[in-house]
């Protein structure tokens, strides 16, 4: 794999109701500079997208910021889950998608039908830790290693006063209370990232491969979307889940994960540090920035249960208006202002200058399809 020297990464419509296709729009855009500046481009028209629910807070901030700078432009985004977003882009039902997992090779091939011979591209635009969040009265912070987390979600550890949890948290008052694991019911990039962490960091316990679909054989409850699992845990004493940290309220406790000999709490800075060791997946186009993360890092202060969410775009669109509007919005998201707005709204880590520059070059590469 190619090493990406990122440096310190300081960081509505349902699909069935969408009327626009990914390949065109009847709206007109006439950005003053071809849509390459971060804001105020004179962009006009509507872009429709769907996908990851983890970026809902960030997308709300991006939508507000972009539309404020471009009053004739409108962004529509439905948080249906990463899997739904990838399917919608491939089917030509939307003009962009959000996904916490990059497109698989077979999805890249399938995208050529609607996106043209160069298919689609993955562009990182959001970095955030996945919090392991729980509802235990009087307990707000716990320290756990990957193996213990895996045993909890597999149902091997069934009670909060289990010896393994107590050993790592001798000062915590842990009740005799059953643990209820809560997982996503929908295909989820957050699930894929979390199971990737468990499969890598606790391979002796987590014997399933990483997947956007939670293993059906495991116990527990399920709910749709990030907000769904957080709501279920908030309402269920003893419950535990995994979710984008931006959605976890102060009502829930959080787990600090063991990295090396230390325990690392959930922060955007710690998530950003874990992305430092990312590599670019080989065998893809020069403008595809799919990243492979090191889930077994022992780097001090790095939080390995991190997700990188991607903007998924066609490499080419059939008309200049659509291509310019897509590029204008993408450039705004990747700008310092767009990244800071997401950080303020979602506790995400802004892209480093180097990664942002690579991502902006990828957005700039989007073209108009040859007739």
Buried (B, 14 or more C-beta within 10 A) or exposed (E): EEEBEBEBBBBEBEBEEBEBBBBBBEBBBBBEEBBBBBBBBBBBBBBBBBBBBBBBBBBBBBBEBBBEBBEBBBBBBBBBBBBBBBBBBBBBBBBBBBBBBBBEEEBBEBBBEBBBEBBBBBBBBBBBBBBBBBBBEEBEEBBBBBBBBBBBBBBBBEBBEBEBBEEBBEEBEBBEBEBBBBBBBBBBBBBBBBBBBBBBBBEEBBEBEBBBBBBEEEEBBBBBBBBBBBBBBBEBEBBBBBBBBBBBEEEBBBBBBBBEEEBBBBBBBBBBBBBBBBBBBEEBBEBBBBBBBBBBBEBEBBBBBBBBBBBBBBBBBBBBBBBBBBBBBBBBBBBEBBBBBBBEBBBBBBBBBBBBEBBBBBBBBBBBBEE
